Structures are given as C-alpha cells and as structure tokens.
Amino acid sequence: MGLGGLDLATGGALTVAEAVALADGGQVALTAGRIDARAGITTRGGAITLSNTFVSPDASTKPRALSKAGEAAAIVLREGAALDASGRWV
C-alpha cells in the first residue's frame, strides 16, 4: 500500500526537498508560484502535474496564476531529481 494521491496548492513556494514515492497509479499535483524540485517524485503508472495556475473545483471561479506581483513563476527541476510516472511490467 502507500499514499495514492498528493494535491498541494499555495500562493507561495513549494520545495520538494526529499524523494516522494506514491503507490502505483498515484496522482501528484503541485501548484505554486514557484516549485523547486530538489528531489524526485515517483508514481508508477500514475500522473505528475506541476503548475503555477490554480484551478478551483468551483466552476464559476476562473483559473489564476499564483506567482507574486513582480516575480516570475518558475518550475525548477534540479540535477539528479526526476519525475517518474513510468509503468511497471506485469
């Protein structure tokens, strides 16, 4: 077993400082003005989404960028960090 989903959103910054591994088929969604992936994210046969645009579950709310005024949005994947949603052989 293991964590099947991780959905984090913030108006600030998110840092992945340690490796994150979800159960097979897991879903990862990170949303922030700045995302710094210093370590890998793995979910075999799942999905990984990194974005700076927040989409509310409320359909009447428009999507909005989470970067702060005067700051450029950024998604940084550091050396040695990998986003791995590859499947498994069965």
C-alpha positions as a Markdown table, in Angstrom:
| # | Residue | x | y | z |
|---|---|---|---|---|
| 1 | Met | 0.0 | 0.0 | 0.0 |
| 2 | Gly | 1.0 | 3.6 | 0.0 |
| 3 | Leu | -0.2 | 7.1 | -0.5 |
| 4 | Gly | -2.5 | 7.2 | -3.5 |
| 5 | Gly | -2.7 | 11.0 | -4.1 |
| 6 | Leu | -1.0 | 14.2 | -3.1 |
| 7 | Asp | -2.5 | 17.6 | -4.1 |
| 8 | Leu | -0.9 | 20.7 | -2.7 |
| 9 | Ala | -1.5 | 24.3 | -3.7 |
| 10 | Thr | -0.1 | 27.5 | -2.2 |
| 11 | Gly | 0.3 | 31.2 | -3.1 |
| 12 | Gly | 3.9 | 30.9 | -2.0 |
| 13 | Ala | 6.6 | 28.4 | -2.9 |
| 14 | Leu | 6.8 | 24.7 | -2.8 |
| 15 | Thr | 10.1 | 22.8 | -2.4 |
| 16 | Val | 10.5 | 19.0 | -2.8 |
| 17 | Ala | 13.5 | 18.5 | -0.5 |
| 18 | Glu | 13.2 | 14.7 | -0.1 |
| 19 | Ala | 12.2 | 12.0 | -2.5 |
| 20 | Val | 8.4 | 11.4 | -2.8 |
| 21 | Ala | 7.1 | 8.0 | -3.8 |
| 22 | Leu | 3.4 | 7.2 | -4.1 |
| 23 | Ala | 1.6 | 3.9 | -4.7 |
| 24 | Asp | 1.3 | 2.6 | -8.2 |
| 25 | Gly | -1.2 | 4.6 | -10.2 |
| 26 | Gly | -1.0 | 7.6 | -7.7 |
| 27 | Gln | -1.6 | 11.2 | -8.7 |
| 28 | Val | 0.6 | 14.1 | -7.7 |
| 29 | Ala | -0.4 | 17.7 | -8.3 |
| 30 | Leu | 1.8 | 20.6 | -7.0 |
| 31 | Thr | 0.6 | 24.1 | -7.7 |
| 32 | Ala | 2.6 | 27.2 | -6.6 |
| 33 | Gly | 4.1 | 30.4 | -7.9 |
| 34 | Arg | 7.5 | 28.7 | -7.6 |
| 35 | Ile | 8.2 | 25.0 | -7.4 |
| 36 | Asp | 11.7 | 23.8 | -6.7 |
| 37 | Ala | 12.1 | 20.0 | -7.2 |
| 38 | Arg | 15.4 | 19.2 | -5.5 |
| 39 | Ala | 14.4 | 15.5 | -5.2 |
| 40 | Gly | 12.5 | 13.1 | -7.3 |
| 41 | Ile | 8.8 | 12.2 | -7.4 |
| 42 | Thr | 7.8 | 8.7 | -8.4 |
| 43 | Thr | 4.3 | 7.2 | -9.0 |
| 44 | Arg | 4.5 | 4.1 | -11.3 |
| 45 | Gly | 1.8 | 4.3 | -13.9 |
| 46 | Gly | 0.4 | 7.4 | -12.3 |
| 47 | Ala | 0.4 | 11.1 | -13.1 |
| 48 | Ile | 2.6 | 14.0 | -12.0 |
| 49 | Thr | 1.5 | 17.6 | -12.6 |
| 50 | Leu | 3.5 | 20.7 | -11.6 |
| 51 | Ser | 1.8 | 24.1 | -12.4 |
| 52 | Asn | 1.7 | 27.7 | -11.4 |
| 53 | Thr | -2.0 | 28.0 | -12.3 |
| 54 | Phe | -4.6 | 27.3 | -9.7 |
| 55 | Val | -7.8 | 25.8 | -11.0 |
| 56 | Ser | -10.6 | 25.8 | -8.4 |
| 57 | Pro | -13.1 | 22.9 | -8.2 |
| 58 | Asp | -15.7 | 25.7 | -8.2 |
| 59 | Ala | -16.5 | 26.0 | -11.9 |
| 60 | Ser | -17.6 | 29.7 | -11.5 |
| 61 | Thr | -14.1 | 30.7 | -10.5 |
| 62 | Lys | -11.5 | 31.5 | -13.2 |
| 63 | Pro | -8.1 | 29.8 | -13.1 |
| 64 | Arg | -5.4 | 32.2 | -11.7 |
| 65 | Ala | -1.7 | 32.4 | -11.8 |
| 66 | Leu | -0.1 | 32.0 | -8.3 |
| 67 | Ser | 3.1 | 34.0 | -8.9 |
| 68 | Lys | 3.5 | 37.1 | -6.8 |
| 69 | Ala | 3.5 | 40.5 | -8.3 |
| 70 | Gly | 6.8 | 41.4 | -9.8 |
| 71 | Glu | 8.1 | 37.8 | -9.6 |
| 72 | Ala | 8.3 | 35.4 | -12.5 |
| 73 | Ala | 6.7 | 32.0 | -12.0 |
| 74 | Ala | 9.2 | 29.1 | -12.1 |
| 75 | Ile | 9.3 | 25.4 | -12.0 |
| 76 | Val | 12.8 | 24.2 | -11.4 |
| 77 | Leu | 13.9 | 20.5 | -11.7 |
| 78 | Arg | 17.3 | 20.2 | -10.1 |
| 79 | Glu | 20.1 | 17.9 | -11.3 |
| 80 | Gly | 19.5 | 14.4 | -10.0 |
| 81 | Ala | 15.8 | 14.9 | -9.4 |
| 82 | Ala | 13.5 | 13.0 | -11.7 |
| 83 | Leu | 9.7 | 13.0 | -12.3 |
| 84 | Asp | 8.9 | 9.3 | -12.9 |
| 85 | Ala | 5.4 | 8.1 | -13.8 |
| 86 | Ser | 6.6 | 5.2 | -15.9 |
| 87 | Gly | 4.6 | 2.0 | -15.7 |
| 88 | Arg | 5.7 | -1.4 | -14.4 |
| 89 | Trp | 6.0 | -4.7 | -16.3 |
| 90 | Val | 3.4 | -7.2 | -15.2 |
